[in-house]
Amino acid sequence: MFHHYKTDPLGLVTQANLIVATQNNAARIAMSVDKAARGAIHNGKVDDGILNMIEMGFRAYDPCHGCATHALPGQMPLVARIYNHRHEMIDELRKD
């Protein structure tokens, strides 16, 4: 993560530029989530571990997600919607 701050003579922040892991890794995160999801779907059947695989796909790149998702209330809601080749939703898995 990169942080750059400017302050006034009283030490108050007047400008902040934050480049966090999400910005740096957005493309890689999307590719990993896609790969994890595709690896858990076989012949239209969804593997029970798909939500865990998707979660691992983004947490590996972004330390902010790893900590933030365990903050209050202590759970991370996650929804995976499965679409067929005609872009019709065929299943929805939830971890609320």
BAROTOR-955506 format. One record per residue (C-alpha): residue in three letters; residue number from 1; x, y, z. Coordinates in steps of 0.25 Angstrom, whole numbers. Layout:
ALA,NUM,X,Y,Z .
...
//
This chain:
MET,1,0,0,0 .
PHE,2,5,14,-3 .
HIS,3,1,26,5 .
HIS,4,4,40,3 .
TYR,5,-1,52,11 .
LYS,6,1,67,11 .
THR,7,-2,74,24 .
ASP,8,-3,89,28 .
PRO,9,6,96,39 .
LEU,10,-4,91,50 .
GLY,11,-2,76,45 .
LEU,12,-16,75,39 .
VAL,13,-17,66,27 .
THR,14,-20,75,15 .
GLN,15,-18,65,4 .
ALA,16,-17,50,4 .
ASN,17,-13,40,-7 .
LEU,18,-16,25,-4 .
ILE,19,-12,14,-14 .
VAL,20,-17,1,-7 .
ALA,21,-16,-13,-11 .
THR,22,-30,-14,-17 .
GLN,23,-26,-3,-28 .
ASN,24,-13,-10,-31 .
ASN,25,-19,-24,-32 .
ALA,26,-33,-22,-37 .
ALA,27,-30,-29,-51 .
ARG,28,-23,-41,-44 .
ILE,29,-34,-42,-33 .
ALA,30,-45,-43,-44 .
MET,31,-37,-53,-52 .
SER,32,-35,-62,-39 .
VAL,33,-49,-61,-35 .
ASP,34,-53,-65,-50 .
LYS,35,-43,-76,-50 .
ALA,36,-48,-81,-36 .
ALA,37,-63,-81,-40 .
ARG,38,-60,-88,-53 .
GLY,39,-52,-99,-46 .
ALA,40,-64,-102,-37 .
ILE,41,-75,-103,-48 .
HIS,42,-75,-116,-56 .
ASN,43,-86,-119,-66 .
GLY,44,-95,-109,-59 .
LYS,45,-93,-115,-45 .
VAL,46,-87,-106,-35 .
ASP,47,-77,-111,-25 .
ASP,48,-81,-108,-10 .
GLY,49,-67,-102,-8 .
ILE,50,-70,-91,-19 .
LEU,51,-72,-80,-8 .
ASN,52,-59,-83,-1 .
MET,53,-51,-84,-14 .
ILE,54,-56,-70,-18 .
GLU,55,-53,-64,-5 .
MET,56,-39,-70,-6 .
GLY,57,-38,-64,-20 .
PHE,58,-39,-49,-15 .
ARG,59,-33,-51,-1 .
ALA,60,-20,-56,-6 .
TYR,61,-17,-42,-13 .
ASP,62,-23,-32,-4 .
PRO,63,-20,-32,11 .
CYS,64,-30,-21,13 .
HIS,65,-41,-31,10 .
GLY,66,-35,-42,19 .
CYS,67,-36,-32,31 .
ALA,68,-48,-24,28 .
THR,69,-57,-37,25 .
HIS,70,-55,-41,39 .
ALA,71,-59,-28,46 .
LEU,72,-72,-26,52 .
PRO,73,-82,-34,51 .
GLY,74,-71,-45,49 .
GLN,75,-76,-51,36 .
MET,76,-74,-47,22 .
PRO,77,-87,-48,13 .
LEU,78,-84,-54,-1 .
VAL,79,-93,-57,-12 .
ALA,80,-90,-65,-24 .
ARG,81,-99,-65,-36 .
ILE,82,-97,-76,-46 .
TYR,83,-101,-73,-61 .
ASN,84,-102,-83,-73 .
HIS,85,-97,-80,-87 .
ARG,86,-110,-72,-90 .
HIS,87,-107,-63,-78 .
GLU,88,-119,-68,-70 .
MET,89,-117,-70,-55 .
ILE,90,-118,-84,-52 .
ASP,91,-114,-84,-37 .
GLU,92,-110,-75,-26 .
LEU,93,-102,-78,-14 .
ARG,94,-101,-70,-1 .
LYS,95,-92,-69,11 .
ASP,96,-99,-58,19 .
//
